[in-house]
Amino acid sequence: MKKLLQSLFILMFVAISAIAQERTITGTVTSSDDKLPIPGVSVRVKGTQVGAVTDANGRYSVNVPSGGTTLDFSYIGYVVQSKAIGSATTINVELVSDAQVLTDVVVTANAIKREKRTLGYSAPTITSEALEQSGSASALTAMVGRVPGMNISSSSNTPGSSTRIVFRGGTSIAGNNQALIVIDGVPVDNSSVIGGADSRSSVDFGNRANDIDPDDIESITPLLGPAAAALYGSRASNGAVQITTKSGKKGKTQITFNTSNTFSSILKLPDFQNEYGQGYATDYDGSVVNEYFNDSQENWSWGAPFNGAMQEWGQSIDGVRQSKPYSAQTDNVRNFFKTGFATDNNLSFSGGTDKSTFYLALNTLNSDGIFPGAQDVYDKYGVRFNGRTDFSDKFSAGISFNYNKINARQVAGGQNDNSVFDNVLQTPRDIPLDKLGDLNNKYNGFGYTDANGVLHADQYGYYGSYTLNPYYILQNFTNDDAINRITGNVNLEYKPLSWLTIQDRIGTDTYSERRRQLTPKFSFSPIDLTTNQGTHVSNGGYQIDQFNVTEIVNDLMATASHTFSEDFKGSLMVGHNIRQRTTSTNRTATNASAGLVVPDWYNLQNSNGPLNVITDNISQRRLVGVYADLNLAYKNYLFLEATARNDWSSTLPVQNNSFFYPSVSGSFVFSELIKPNNILSYGKVRASVAKVGNDTDPYQLLTTFSKGTILSGFGSTVFPFGNVAALQAGSTLGNPNLKPEITTAYELGTELSFLNNRIGLDFTYYQNKSKNQILAIPIPNSTGYGFSVVNVGEVQNKGIELTLKGTAVRSADWNIDLFGTYTRNRNLVVDLGDIDQVVLGGVSGMAIVAAEGRPYGEFYAVTNQTDAQGRTIVDAETGLPLPTATAQYLGSYNPKFQASWGANITFKKHWNLNVLFDTKQGNKLYSRTKDILAFVGVSEETGGQRFGLPFPNSVYLDADGNSVVNNSVFYNKQDYFPDLNPGVNIIDGSFVKLRSAGISYSFNKEQLKSLPFSAVSLGVFGNNLFIWTAKENKYVDPEVNSGGATNEQGFDYTAQPSVRNYGFNLRVTF
């Protein structure tokens, strides 16, 4: 019995000891906002690796080892809480949401996460919620108005169209000025290659940054200056857009379905005159018109005033002409277009365990645009997977993968036969364009069957000799695009020591793009030779453009951190970067002169003569860099960062291919030294100085060769000619001594918040200087070349950026947040060496230039003469304006300032209303839309009294050259408007837009407790909704552009009209 009692005592002692060493704590974690449980909360025993994650009901259970005294509860978006264990076995916690959590940590260069207070440069963050509010299919367009310092142009605002993003005025005269696009730390391609021969016949196939689905984005951090982006090397000399995609969260797997369905209509059409119709005046004297000719084949609307009388029009076919009232068709252009529709769907799965997380998303975007039929369609399909796992306390790995498949069919702009909008705009004001869509109707079509059943395939019944039926163009001219793209990265992280982290990340971006341009072969003569004399002839054509791009980027980084004392700590990161880019471009077409042999067979084998090999290039470039990043912190209020990088570029000569650039930045959070008060909540000043280099494109060091061409008065001969091949030196002389471009940037700023963070201010002043510009400048033809590549020129940008935020109302039911931004950039081309200007783009008679002593992107053209008071000088005999003797500088396409203002209103945490306005002021625009409308006499300015008035606000010069107010010398509009000086078409491009607006309702967990959903939200939205333009711009949205995302901006060469979008959104989470 004694032994038994001893044994029982020993067993009891062991059990009590075991209980004393380890015990189980349980509990529930809820939100202070709605008192509902939070799944996925991390529960850790402080100082150990022991922990748990709350389940779908917010419950947890954790075994606390001996010595455990405190539990830490953490979850993204909530303040971390610590609870003493004591003798408790149940600990329930209510987490408090922290609106600052997501904005206090930003993703900087190389995907390094930093506290915002430590940064010595501007690095604002745009959240996924802000992107979603716009309802835009483009993440870049969704950023408009959200952050100062960004000049974003959204072109037509349709899926797949171009979006250009430039920070702080750009740095390069002839090079790429767009910001680098970075996804999860890996730079990706953002090429923009317009279709068509050039911007005068452009097809907008967009730029590659718009391939990413906004639904996959967690946040975007614009790194506006070189100091912020220096670690990315020369590619980031224009700043960088750091995109962080979504990742899984630890806890229950979530399934989210998001659908947005969008309707589209034209935002702005020209203002038309509705007083005069088809034809022109043939006999007039002063203010009296004696005769009009109703020319039924004309695109001109210089005919007689409308009288409403019945009138025959068009061709006589089978002895019959159509009749209609001679009156204005006020909506014939607007009614030509239809309401577009797009559906954007995203299905995602996300979740994780203590060790691993994953995010998988499938997305589709299917759009049918505003043009009749199905000739402007855009279909994008994508899949994204992000995953990460901790193999141990020291080793982890992650992978990011994205695949996109895009098929698009786009409508051409410009002035060629294939430009639908150009032909639409030339429709006389009395022609019912919207009723001409039935091409089987013999009065509308090309090729017809007569009353006896005989087919006349070579005749047309359409009224116009100088335009094609736009419906025929849509049905027969085709521009197809097919893209397959893969982006992604694999990253490995190893922590051999508590203070040392080694990371290697290899990323790739590879895509193949194939374009097909189909131009029909036809020869049509009019059925009725008494009314129409014009023939429509095309030799046809078929062109294939093949673009292949592959980029591989590898970064190896080692980061050491050390706490020197309680007040002083630091870290040092050293890295090695390799970037290799390989591209191939092949553009081949049927014979440029003779086109196709057989109509409607689109194959290169159907070429009527030798193939036209337009481009056949392969290029490979490599850049190797080493870099370092030192960060020091003192007492959590004084911070210093210094970076250094050296690159070796394969595109520069050996003696100049190495370039070094450093940066230093610092911040001082002075509010930490001020006694807490109710006025100043937070105060910080920051400063940075940085230098960054930039290399050049391949093949700039040597003079290249191309196929030979012999020009003569009888045409041109392009080799190979028969069996004879020939090459000739290119027109640009290479330079084996090129040096890198260098940009030096300075930045000062402050961040302030007041009244318990209810009012916030962020102000930045910056100055950038870029020198050693790499340009191809004109040289005398006597050298045998037209241009020479040299280092010359300097560009300067300086300006201010301001963000204001305020909470006007904050209560249990209401929250009203207001915000605004302001940007002013002053750009100057300081020096161009021995030349006056460099041409960036334009047309005959009008150039967009970089001119010494003037802002970048200046318009240069002959225009109407004016006197010292700005009055137009006219000819004393004809009353017509006199042209300037030489071309004049007429303003830049860059705005003098930009601003935005908006509001977010939340009611009872269910309803949300958001609105955003933005403006650009002081920018100029060249509009061929204005020019062609004036030519054919349909614009509003061509209406009114057309004869017998002096030119508005005009003078003529007397014998001594003095201005005499003109009240007696009359002009007629029919002589003036069809032959405008190019500079007259350069107009004020200022505008104000209602950029976006929306209202949504979010159901809370209590409302959904009986349903299988954990979250549901429903909303309506709109973007690009309304526009107010300058008084002289009655023609186009100033953001449309025929140059895509290139440096040729402010160039409306009958560009596609922009659209307003509006629709509804549903998001459901299971």
DRENDOVO-124762 format. One record per residue (C-alpha): residue in three letters; y negated, z negated, x negated. Coordinates in steps of 0.02 Angstrom, whole numbers, plus 50000, padded with zeros to 5 digits. Layout:
BEGIN
alaYZX;...
END
This chain:
BEGIN
met500005000050000;lys498814995949858;lys499115012849777;leu498815021349945;leu497155012449967;gln496655017249791;ser497085035449825;leu496095035549988;phe494605027649900;ile494655040949763;leu494745055049891;met493285047449989;phe492255046049830;val492595064249782;ala492115070049958;ile490515059849956;ser490095066649785;ala490405084449843;ile489285081549994;ala487955074349882;gln488055089649770;glu487955103049906;arg487455103550089;thr487075116750220;ile485345119450292;thr485105129950449;gly483605135150550;thr482605148750635;val481105158450572;thr479835164550699;ser478135172950698;ser476565163350735;asp475885178850821;asp477125180450965;lys478325165750933;leu479775178050921;pro481125177450786;ile480925187850628;pro482475196250555;gly482605199950369;val481615184950305;ser482115179850129;val482585161350116;arg482755155049937;val483095138249858;lys481635136549738;gly482125137849556;thr483845145349592;gln484655161849639;val485385154149797;gly484745161149959;ala485035169750123;val484235182150244;thr483865178750427;asp484905188250554;ala484315198350704;asn483915182150795;gly482925174850651;arg484285162150609;tyr484875157750435;ser486115146550348;val486015142250164;asn487075130950053;val485875120449949;pro486575115149781;ser486305098249702;gly484515096449643;gly483805108549770;thr482225101349843;thr481235115849918;leu481545131550021;asp480415146850003;phe480225158550153;ser479505175850120;tyr479305192050217;ile478165207050194;gly476575205150294;tyr476695186150305;val476075171850198;val477455164150090;gln477905146550148;ser478775132650053;lys479645118250144;ala480285102050065;ile482115099150108;gly482165080250103;ser483595073650209;ala483445087250342;thr484895098450390;thr483855109550505;ile482215117450451;asn481295129050571;val479825138950505;glu478405148350587;leu477695161850471;val475865166350479;ser475405184750464;asp474275189650321;ala473245205450351;gln472785205650166;val474555206250098;leu474735225150111;thr473035228850037;asp472975215949898;val474345224949802;val474075243349763;val475165256449681;thr474305263149526;ala474755276149394;asn476605277949353;ala477005268749516;ile476495252149437;lys476065239049568;arg474515228949527;glu473465216149617;lys471875224649673;arg470805210649603;thr471405215049427;leu470835233249432;gly469265239249342;tyr469155255249445;ser469155260849625;ala470895261949703;pro470815261249894;thr472395261549997;ile472755271550155;thr474155264250259;ser475485273350358;glu474665266750517;ala473035275450472;leu473955291750437;glu474855290650603;gln473245288150700;ser472635305650656;gly474175314050728;ser474065327250591;ala475585336250522;ser474735335950351;ala474625319550255;leu473155326450155;thr472175331250310;ala472545314150385;met471575306150241;val469915314450288;gly468555301550314;arg469645286850263;val469045285050083;pro467405289949998;gly467385301449848;met468635313949919;asn468105331349973;ile469535337350084;ser469475354250170;ser470775357150303;ser470565375950332;ser471315380850500;asn472105363750533;thr473755371650584;pro475485366750518;gly475765374550348;ser473955379650320;ser473025375550159;thr472205358850123;arg471115356649969;ile470765339549896;val469475336949759;phe468855320349690;arg467075317749630;gly466595336049618;gly467985342249505;thr467955344349316;ser468435362149274;ile467455378349295;ala468905390549299;gly470415378849306;asn471225369149445;asn470055355949517;gln471265348149640;ala471905330449619;leu473675328349552;ile474945324449688;val476165310549639;ile477635304949746;asp478455288449698;gly477785289649521;val478315307749491;pro477005321749487;val477455336449599;asp476875354249616;asn475415358349730;ser475245377049703;ser474205387449821;val474535406149810;ile473725415749952;gly474615430750023;gly473885448250033;ala473035457949896;asp471625444949879;ser470525433749985;arg469805448950076;ser471495451950157;ser472225434650141;val473755427050222;asp473695408050214;phe475415401950163;gly474725384650126;asn474965373349976;arg476495363449928;ala475765345949947;asn475865348450135;asp477765349650127;ile477945330650133;asp478205322950305;pro476845310050343;asp478155299650435;asp479035296450269;ile477475289150187;glu477205270350168;ser475485271550088;ile474315282949990;thr473225276949847;pro471895289449789;leu471595286549603;leu469845293849602;gly469345293349419;pro470115297149249;ala470225278549210;ala471365276049360;ala472465291049322;ala472415291649131;leu474255287049111;tyr474765303049199;gly474015313249059;ser473055329549063;arg473685334449235;ala472705320049310;ser471015324449236;asn470445327249416;gly471185310949479;ala472815308249570;val473465305249746;gln474815291949728;ile476015293349876;thr477275279449903;thr478685283650023;lys479575271550136;ser481015260850079;gly482265249850165;lys481995231250195;lys483265217750173;gly484075212650337;lys484705221250493;thr484805240150493;gln483405247950593;ile483465264750679;thr481775272350720;phe481425288250816;asn479665295250817;thr479125310750911;ser477415318750919;asn477085333451033;thr475465342751002;phe474485355951096;ser473215366951005;ser471705377251053;ile470295385450957;leu468985373050901;lys467525385050881;leu467265403250928;pro465665413050894;asp464275413351021;phe464265430751099;gln462925440851186;asn463375445851364;glu461985458351402;tyr462555474751323;gly464175484451318;gln465095498451230;gly464105512751153;tyr462415514151067;ala460635520351090;thr460395538351036;asp458575541751082;tyr457275528151063;asp455455527051018;gly454675510250979;ser455095498751123;val455735512651237;val457555518551241;asn457685535651318;glu459575537751310;tyr461185527951280;phe462845535851238;asn464335527351319;asp465555531751180;ser467235525951247;gln468075525651075;glu466785514050999;asn466925496250935;trp465025494850949;ser464165485151087;trp462465493151059;gly462575501951228;ala461545500851386;pro461175484351473;phe462495478851598;asn462205484251777;gly463865480051862;ala464155497951919;met465915505251917;gln466185515351759;glu467625525051682;trp468215519151512;gly469525523351383;gln470535539151370;ser471025551251507;ile472935551251513;asp473875563051626;gly472185567451701;val471715549651747;arg470445537551669;gln470345519151705;ser468815511851794;lys468015494751789;pro466325486851825;tyr465095488751682;ser464855470051656;ala465185456751527;gln466935450251497;thr466255433151446;asp467925425551397;asn468855440951335;val469035433651159;arg469465415951210;asn470745421951336;phe471595432551205;phe472255416651124;lys473545405051200;thr473815386351191;gly474865382451039;phe476235369451038;ala477105359450902;thr478425346050908;asp478665334350759;asn480195323050761;asn480785310050636;leu482375299650644;ser482555286050512;phe483855273050466;ser483365258550354;gly484035241850302;gly484815232250161;thr485685217050095;asp485205203949967;lys485615216549831;ser485275233849903;thr484085243150017;phe484105260650090;tyr483025272450191;leu483675288750266;ala482575300350369;leu482855316950455;asn481325326650512;thr480905342850599;leu479245351350634;asn479245366650747;ser477605375150788;asp477095390550886;gly475245393850859;ile473785400450959;phe474095419150936;pro475035428151076;gly476885430651050;ala477845422550907;gln476965429250753;asp476225412650695;val477705400850693;tyr478095387050571;asp479765378150561;lys480075364250435;tyr481655354050416;gly481855339550296;val482935325250241;arg482405310450134;phe483435296650056;asn482755281949958;gly483935268649894;arg483915254249772;thr485185241449716;asp485235226349601;phe486845227049503;ser486435210449422;asp484955199349382;lys484575210849237;phe485025228349293;ser484465238449444;ala484355256749492;gly483515267349622;ile483575285049686;ser482385295549789;phe482865312549859;asn481985324649975;tyr482475341950035;asn481375353750136;lys481795370350215;ile480315380050283;asn480275396350378;ala478565402750429;arg477765418450498;gln475895419450472;val474505430850536;ala473385439650410;gly471505437650401;gly470175448150315;gln469665465650365;asn471195476650346;asp472215484450487;asn473365469350486;ser471955456950524;val472125452050706;phe470535441750717;asp469495455650637;asn470065467850770;val469815455050908;leu468015451750858;gln467575470250863;thr468025471851046;pro466515477751150;arg465865464751271;asp466395474551426;ile468195477851371;pro469505466351452;leu470425462851290;asp471525449351365;lys472225462251488;leu472825474451353;gly474395465051301;asp475645476451388;leu476015489151253;asn477145498751372;asn475595502951471;lys475075520251410;tyr473235515151406;asn473605500851285;gly474965507051171;phe475385518351026;gly476645531751071;tyr476855535651257;thr477905545151382;asp476945557451491;ala477125561051677;asn478515573651642;gly479545560851545;val479155568451377;leu478955556051233;his477415558051124;ala477805546150981;asp476315552150878;gln474935549051006;tyr474015533551063;gly473185528851226;tyr472205513551166;tyr470335515351191;gly469795512251011;ser469685524750870;tyr469045511950744;thr470135496950785;leu471955493950826;asn472545484650978;pro472735466550916;tyr474335464851019;tyr475055479750927;ile474605471850760;leu475475455650808;gln477035465050858;asn477155476750708;phe476345468650555;thr477355454150487;asn477115440950351;asp478645430050326;asp478885415250210;ala480475405650167;ile480485390150056;asn481875378849994;arg481265363749898;ile482035348249818;thr481045333749749;gly481645316849690;asn481945304749550;val483185292649477;asn482545276749397;leu483455263349299;glu482775246149260;tyr483465233749132;lys482825216249094;pro483675210748933;leu482485196048920;ser481455186549047;trp479855193748972;leu480445211548940;thr480775225749062;ile481395242949011;gln481285256949138;asp481755275349132;arg481305287349271;ile481775305649278;gly481085316249417;thr481185334349470;asp480305346249585;thr481115363149610;tyr480845376149743;ser481105394249783;glu479875403749892;arg480185421249958;arg478855430950053;arg479045447350145;gln477585458250200;leu478005472050324;thr476725485650359;pro477245499150485;lys477175517650446;phe476315527850582;ser475195542750618;phe474405542550790;ser473145554750862;pro472235551751026;ile472965558251187;asp471245563151251;leu470285572851119;thr468755573751231;thr468445555051219;asn469275550351056;gln469235559250890;gly469905545750774;thr471685545250710;his472645529750656;val473655532850499;ser474675521250388;asn475935525750255;gly476745508850283;gly477385497050153;tyr478595483350110;gln478265469749983;ile479325455249921;asp478535440649828;gln479735428649743;phe479095412349668;asn480235400049578;val479575383649509;thr480515369749421;glu479725354249348;ile480625340249258;val479705324349212;asn480415309549117;asp479555292949082;leu480315279448972;met479325263248983;ala479505246048906;thr478445231748972;ala478265214848889;ser477355200548974;his476865183648906;thr475975168148967;phe474975161748820;ser474355146548913;glu474045140549089;asp472425150649090;phe472855165848987;lys474215178849010;gly474505197048969;ser475675211748967;leu475925227148861;met476795242948919;val477235257148800;gly477935273448862;his478535290748820;asn478325305748934;ile479075323148935;arg478555336249060;gln479275353649068;arg478755366849194;thr479625383549216;thr478985396849334;ser479475414549376;thr478485426449485;asn479045443449544;arg478005453549664;thr478725470749701;ala478205483249834;thr478545500849890;asn477445514249815;ala475625509349832;ser475045526749880;ala476465534549978;gly477225519150058;leu478835521250156;val479935536450179;val480725531450344;pro479725521450471;asp480335504050519;trp481615502750379;tyr480955488550271;asn481885489750108;leu481305493149931;gln482525507649927;asn481445515850060;ser479985517849938;asn479165534949943;gly479015536149755;pro479185523949610;leu479155505449654;asn477555495949626;val477975481149515;ile476405470949543;thr476915455649443;asp478455450749345;asn478115434949246;ile479125420749173;ser478265405949093;gln478815389449021;arg477695375548962;arg478055358448891;leu477005343148865;val477555327748767;gly476555311748773;val476585293748715;tyr475535280348798;ala475165261948807;asp474415250348936;leu473775232948890;asn473295220449025;leu472505203448996;ala472045190249125;tyr471045174249107;lys471105160949242;asn471475174049375;tyr469655179549382;leu469345189249222;phe470405204749187;leu470445217949053;glu471485233849044;ala471565246248899;thr472585262248898;ala472895275148765;arg473825291548773;asn474165305848654;asp474835322448716;trp475565337448627;ser475435353348731;ser476415369448706;thr475005379948782;leu473775375748643;pro473825381748461;val474785370848339;gln473215365148249;asn472405359348413;asn473895354748523;ser473745335948494;phe472405326548589;phe472095307948610;tyr471185299448752;pro470895280948786;ser470195270848930;val469545253148951;ser469225244449116;gly468865226849171;ser468515216449323;phe467695199549353;val468065190349515;phe466505179549509;ser466825171649679;glu468165161049594;leu466755151949504;ile465745148749661;lys466035133849771;pro466885139249933;asn465605143150068;asn465435151950234;ile464375166250166;leu465235174350017;ser467125175450040;tyr467515186549892;gly466535194549753;lys467055205949611;val466215217649488;arg467155230949392;ala466815243649257;ser467785257049164;val467585270649035;ala468895283849005;lys469215299948914;val470535312348968;gly471055329148898;asn471645344948984;asp472615359548913;thr472685377448977;asp473885389549060;pro475225398548962;tyr474835414748870;gln472985411348838;leu473185411748649;leu473725429848632;thr473225446248711;thr474595451248833;phe475175468648884;ser475455476649052;lys476025493349122;gly474895507749076;thr473655515649196;ile472645531549170;leu471085533249277;ser470295550049315;gly469155558349440;phe470685563949537;gly471475546749553;ser472555536249440;thr474225538049354;val475285522349339;phe476705521749215;pro478145523949206;phe477765542149245;gly479425550749267;asn480425545549115;val478875541249012;ala478485522748995;ala476855515748930;leu476075498648902;gln474275494348872;ala473375479048809;gly472685467748944;ser470825466948976;thr470715448748917;leu470665444848732;gly471695429348689;asn471085415348577;pro472255407248448;asn470995393348415;leu470795385648587;lys470465367048601;pro470825355648749;glu469525352348881;ile468875334448872;thr468195324049016;thr467295307648986;ala467025296349136;tyr466045280449170;glu466205269649325;leu465345253949388;gly465735245449552;thr465795229849657;glu466855223149799;leu466095210149914;ser466615201650074;phe465635189550181;leu465815177750328;asn467655173650305;asn468065191850264;arg467275198550423;ile466105210050325;gly466655219750172;leu465775231450051;asp466435242349910;phe465165251549803;thr465465263349655;tyr464325272749538;tyr465145285649425;gln464705298849298;asn465885312049227;lys465575324749091;ser466805338749053;lys466565349248896;asn467505362448797;gln467835371848959;ile469165385348938;leu468425401249012;ala468705419849010;ile466925426148982;pro466315444148990;ile466145453348824;pro465485471048783;asn466655485148831;ser466415492048656;thr467635478648597;gly469015486848696;tyr469155471848810;gly468245465448962;phe468435446748936;ser468765434148799;val469535416848817;val468415403848734;asn467955385448735;val466215384848806;gly465255375548938;glu464955358249007;val465005351849186;gln464275335349245;asn464595325449404;lys463765309249450;gly463655300349614;ile463945285249723;glu465315279949842;leu465105266749976;thr466305258850099;leu465765246550233;lys466955237050344;gly466605224050475;thr467475214350612;ala466275214050757;val467415204050872;arg468885193050826;ser469655182650966;ala471325178651045;asp471235194551150;trp470055206251059;asn469885212950884;ile468555226250848;asp468475233050672;leu467105245150619;phe467055255150457;gly466055268650371;thr466005278250208;tyr464655287650114;thr464835299249964;arg463465308049867;asn463945318849719;arg462695328049609;asn463555342149516;leu462765352249376;val463385366149263;val462515359949106;asp462965373448981;leu463855390148974;gly463475395248797;asp462845413048782;ile463175418148963;asp462205414249122;gln463605412449246;val465465413849281;val466085422149440;leu467305411649542;gly467545423749687;gly466655433649821;val466465451749874;ser465435466749828;gly463605461649838;met463975442949847;ala464735431649717;ile465205413249709;val464735407649535;ala464585393549411;ala462825396349344;glu462005386749204;gly460755374049267;arg461415374749445;pro462755366149550;tyr464525372649540;gly465025384949676;glu463305393049699;phe463145408549810;tyr462285423249723;ala461755438149827;val460365450149878;thr459495443850033;asn457905446550134;gln456265444250042;thr455175429550090;asp453425424250042;ala452865407349976;gln452885400150151;gly454655405950187;arg454165420150303;thr455185436150299;ile454305450950218;val454565467050316;asp454215485350282;ala452485489650351;glu453175505850425;thr454895501550495;gly454685482950526;leu456365479950442;pro456565465750314;leu456425470950132;pro457855466350015;thr457565455849861;ala457455465949700;thr458875455949624;ala460215443949682;gln459635426249720;tyr460445409149707;leu460655403249886;gly461505386149877;ser463215378849840;tyr464765376649945;asn464845358549888;pro464015346350010;lys462525335949958;phe463325321150043;gln464805316250152;ala464985301850272;ser466175294950401;trp466155281150529;gly467485274450644;ala468205260150743;asn469875251750778;ile469935241350937;thr471425230550982;phe471655221651148;lys472945207851168;lys473925215351022;his474605228551141;trp473215241251162;asn472415250351017;leu470965262551024;asn470405271750867;val469055284550835;leu468415293050677;phe466905304250649;asp466485312750485;thr465135324250418;lys464695335550273;gln462875340050248;gly461945352350136;asn463385364150096;lys463255383050115;leu464485395550187;tyr464695414350173;ser465275421550340;arg465935439050358;thr466295434050538;lys464415433550562;asp464255450350474;ile465545459750575;leu464885452650739;ala463155458650693;phe463825475650641;val464625479050810;gly463225470550908;val464205456750995;ser463445441050917;glu462175431151015;glu460795435350892;thr461015453950930;gly460645451151115;gly458995448451201;gln457635461651184;arg458295474151058;phe456785485451039;gly454895483251033;leu454715466350949;pro454175461350773;phe455475453050663;pro455395434150694;asn454235424350578;ser453825439750476;val452395446350371;tyr452015462650282;leu451055464550121;asp449355472650109;ala448765483449964;asp448395467849861;gly450085460249893;asn449445447150014;ser450475441850165;val449855448050334;val450605440050489;asn451605453450579;asn451195455450764;ser451165474250778;val452535482250672;phe454115482750776;tyr455925484150722;asn457475487950822;lys459045477450810;gln460215492350810;asp459495498050644;tyr459445480550568;phe461025470950612;pro462355483950566;asp461715484050386;leu461295466150339;asn460945461050161;pro462425450250101;gly461325434850076;val460865434650260;asn462685429950296;ile462545414350189;ile462185400450312;asp462095381650326;gly463875374650326;ser463395356950378;phe464385349250520;val464865333450612;lys466635331850680;leu467555320250794;arg468965320250668;ser470205309950765;ala470405298550914;gly471855290050998;ile472445276351112;ser474145268051107;tyr475125253851186;ser476415243451092;phe477695233151186;asn478055215951113;lys479755208251085;glu479655197751242;gln479395213251349;leu480885221751267;lys482105207151261;ser483215214451396;leu483205231751316;pro484095238351160;phe482425241451075;ser481575230050950;ala479925239750959;val479175253451069;ser477465261351061;leu476725275651162;gly475075284351132;val473975299551149;phe472995306751004;gly471885321050949;asn471195327850788;asn469845340450746;leu469285337650924;phe467435342350928;ile466185349750807;trp464295350550796;thr463665363450671;ala461965367850600;lys460815377750715;glu461025393950616;asn462925392950619;lys463475399950787;tyr465025407850716;val466385397450634;asp467025380350587;pro466305378450410;glu467985371950347;val468905388350373;asn469175397550211;ser469935413950154;gly470235407749977;gly471555394850024;ala471495379449913;thr470765388649762;asn469015386749686;glu468415400749800;gln467775389649940;gly466495391650079;phe467155409350099;asp467445415050278;tyr468055432950260;thr468565433850442;ala469665418750410;gln470835412250544;pro469925400850667;ser470275382250657;val471095372950800;arg470915356450890;asn472525346950917;tyr472935334551054;gly474555327051112;phe475635311751138;asn476735301051027;leu478245289951060;arg479005278250931;val480585268450969;thr481485256350853;phe483255250050884;
END
